[in-house]
Amino acid sequence: MEAKAWAGTTVDMYDLHRFPADRQAVCNPDIRTYSTTTAHDATREPYMTLRTRAQIEAGGFGHLYRFCSSCSKEG
């Protein structure tokens, strides 16, 4: 099962990065998130909560979001 690790930042809510447990972006440790997983995730924007990439892409506005290519690389 894919981890809920994708979220945006306060700088650009449409640029999504992957955040492991330390909440630092995979591509750049200076990029941090304060997004969380809550009981209200269904009504929150993807930049406000940690979600799987599949959840974001399947949403009605998934086409608006950009996934960081460096964070997308497995490693």
C-alpha positions in Angstrom: 0.0 0.0 0.0 1.3 3.4 -1.0 2.2 5.7 1.9 0.3 9.0 2.5 3.3 11.1 1.9 2.5 13.8 -0.7 1.6 17.4 0.2 2.1 21.0 -0.9 3.8 23.8 0.8 2.8 27.3 1.9 4.9 28.7 -0.9 3.0 26.9 -3.7 0.1 24.7 -2.8 0.1 23.1 -6.3 3.7 21.9 -6.2 3.6 18.7 -4.3 6.5 17.0 -2.6 6.9 13.7 -1.0 7.5 13.8 2.8 8.7 10.8 4.8 8.2 10.6 8.5 10.8 13.3 9.3 8.5 15.8 7.3 11.4 17.0 5.2 11.0 16.8 1.4 12.8 14.0 -0.3 14.3 16.4 -2.8 15.5 19.1 -0.4 15.5 18.8 3.4 15.0 22.6 3.7 11.4 22.1 2.4 9.2 21.0 5.3 5.5 20.3 5.7 3.1 20.9 8.5 0.4 18.9 6.8 -1.1 16.1 8.7 -3.6 13.3 8.3 -6.9 14.0 10.1 -10.5 12.8 10.2 -11.4 15.7 7.9 -9.1 14.8 5.0 -12.0 14.2 2.6 -12.8 17.9 2.7 -9.3 19.3 2.8 -7.1 20.3 -0.2 -4.2 18.0 -1.0 -1.7 20.7 0.0 -3.2 20.7 3.5 -3.0 17.0 4.2 -0.8 14.1 3.5 -2.3 11.9 0.8 -1.2 9.2 -1.6 -0.3 10.2 -5.1 -3.2 8.0 -6.4 -5.7 9.8 -4.2 -4.6 13.2 -5.5 -4.6 12.2 -9.1 -8.0 10.6 -8.8 -9.6 13.7 -7.4 -11.6 16.1 -9.6 -8.8 18.7 -9.5 -5.8 16.3 -9.7 -4.8 17.8 -13.0 -3.9 21.1 -11.3 -1.2 19.7 -9.1 2.4 19.2 -10.1 4.4 16.3 -8.5 8.1 17.1 -7.9 10.1 15.0 -10.3 13.0 14.6 -7.8 10.6 13.4 -5.1 8.9 11.1 -7.6 12.1 9.1 -8.1 12.3 6.0 -6.0 15.3 5.8 -3.8 
